[in-house]
Amino acid sequence: MTAIMIGDIGGVCPVQATGTFDGRPFYFRARWSLTISMADNAGDDPVSVSTGRISGWYWNGTGNPEFDGNGHTYEDGKHHYGWMELDAARKCIETVLEAFSVGDLTGWTRVEGRQGGSLK
């Protein structure tokens, strides 16, 4: 069984959350896009994965029909996830990380950091 611990979650424009997944830190952000950055090593800053500084995994769920109803849709059809309800954000995080735990890498990209892994 995977251990998903959502620590802090809140805000609007963006909705943000931090936590751990099987001991690895993650950062969730919902605004114009819907993303999760997850570092390989405990203690590393998961935001550094999205910038390519350290190794880990990056998920982009923008345009995923499972989550597109969670936010505001503009007349031009573009989505603004920044208004996502916190319960919907929790469900998104849990759904995506549980799928990752069983090998479903849909939307995930492996990032090999410029620092050779950890910042430690």
QUIQUI-V708126 format. One record per residue. N is the residue number from 1. RES is the residue in three letters. SS is DSSP state (H for helix, E for strand, C for the rest). PSI is psi in whole degrees, 0 to 359 (none if undefined). OMEGA is omega in degrees with one decimal (999 if undefined). Layout:
n:res:ss:psi:omega
N:RES:SS:PSI:OMEGA
N:RES:SS:PSI:OMEGA
This chain:
n:res:ss:psi:omega
1:MET:C:136:179.9
2:THR:C:149:178.5
3:ALA:C:107:176.5
4:ILE:E:117:178.5
5:MET:E:110:176.8
6:ILE:E:116:-179.0
7:GLY:E:272:179.0
8:ASP:E:138:174.1
9:ILE:E:137:179.0
10:GLY:E:184:176.7
11:GLY:C:166:170.5
12:VAL:C:140:177.7
13:CYS:C:57:13.5
14:PRO:C:160:163.1
15:VAL:E:131:-178.2
16:GLN:E:151:176.3
17:ALA:E:149:172.1
18:THR:E:158:178.7
19:GLY:E:197:176.9
20:THR:E:151:176.0
21:PHE:E:111:-175.1
22:ASP:C:41:177.1
23:GLY:C:351:179.4
24:ARG:E:132:-178.8
25:PRO:E:143:175.1
26:PHE:E:160:176.2
27:TYR:E:127:178.8
28:PHE:E:138:178.2
29:ARG:E:130:177.8
30:ALA:E:112:173.5
31:ARG:C:255:175.6
32:TRP:C:335:176.7
33:SER:C:173:-177.6
34:LEU:E:109:-172.2
35:THR:E:155:170.6
36:ILE:E:130:171.9
37:SER:E:134:-178.6
38:MET:E:120:179.8
39:ALA:E:153:177.8
40:ASP:C:327:-170.6
41:ASN:C:138:174.3
42:ALA:C:139:179.0
43:GLY:C:344:177.0
44:ASP:C:154:177.9
45:ASP:C:114:-177.3
46:PRO:C:337:177.3
47:VAL:H:330:179.6
48:SER:H:342:174.5
49:VAL:H:315:-177.1
50:SER:H:338:177.4
51:THR:C:356:178.7
52:GLY:C:12:-178.6
53:ARG:C:323:178.8
54:ILE:C:167:-178.0
55:SER:C:149:177.5
56:GLY:E:208:-177.6
57:TRP:E:145:-179.9
58:TYR:E:127:179.8
59:TRP:E:132:174.6
60:ASN:E:110:-179.2
61:GLY:C:12:-179.9
62:THR:C:129:-179.3
63:GLY:C:358:177.3
64:ASN:C:118:-175.4
65:PRO:C:337:179.2
66:GLU:C:332:-175.8
67:PHE:C:355:-174.3
68:ASP:C:340:177.9
69:GLY:C:357:-175.7
70:ASN:C:81:-178.7
71:GLY:C:205:-179.2
72:HIS:E:132:176.5
73:THR:E:126:178.9
74:TYR:C:165:-178.7
75:GLU:C:331:-179.5
76:ASP:C:3:177.4
77:GLY:C:355:179.0
78:LYS:C:149:-176.4
79:HIS:E:148:176.2
80:HIS:E:101:-174.0
81:TYR:H:354:-176.4
82:GLY:H:344:178.2
83:TRP:H:13:-179.7
84:MET:C:135:175.6
85:GLU:C:149:-177.4
86:LEU:H:325:176.7
87:ASP:H:322:177.5
88:ALA:H:323:177.5
89:ALA:H:315:177.0
90:ARG:H:313:-179.4
91:LYS:H:319:178.1
92:CYS:H:310:179.8
93:ILE:H:310:-177.6
94:GLU:H:317:-179.2
95:THR:H:313:-176.9
96:VAL:H:316:-178.2
97:LEU:H:326:175.4
98:GLU:H:320:176.7
99:ALA:H:317:177.2
100:PHE:H:320:-176.5
101:SER:H:338:178.6
102:VAL:C:15:173.7
103:GLY:C:6:176.7
104:ASP:C:105:-175.8
105:LEU:C:21:178.7
106:THR:C:122:178.7
107:GLY:C:351:-177.4
108:TRP:E:145:174.4
109:THR:E:133:175.4
110:ARG:E:131:179.9
111:VAL:E:122:173.9
112:GLU:C:111:-173.1
113:GLY:C:152:178.1
114:ARG:C:338:-179.0
115:GLN:C:3:179.6
116:GLY:C:26:177.6
117:GLY:C:253:-173.6
118:SER:C:158:174.3
119:LEU:C:356:-177.9
120:LYS:C:none:999
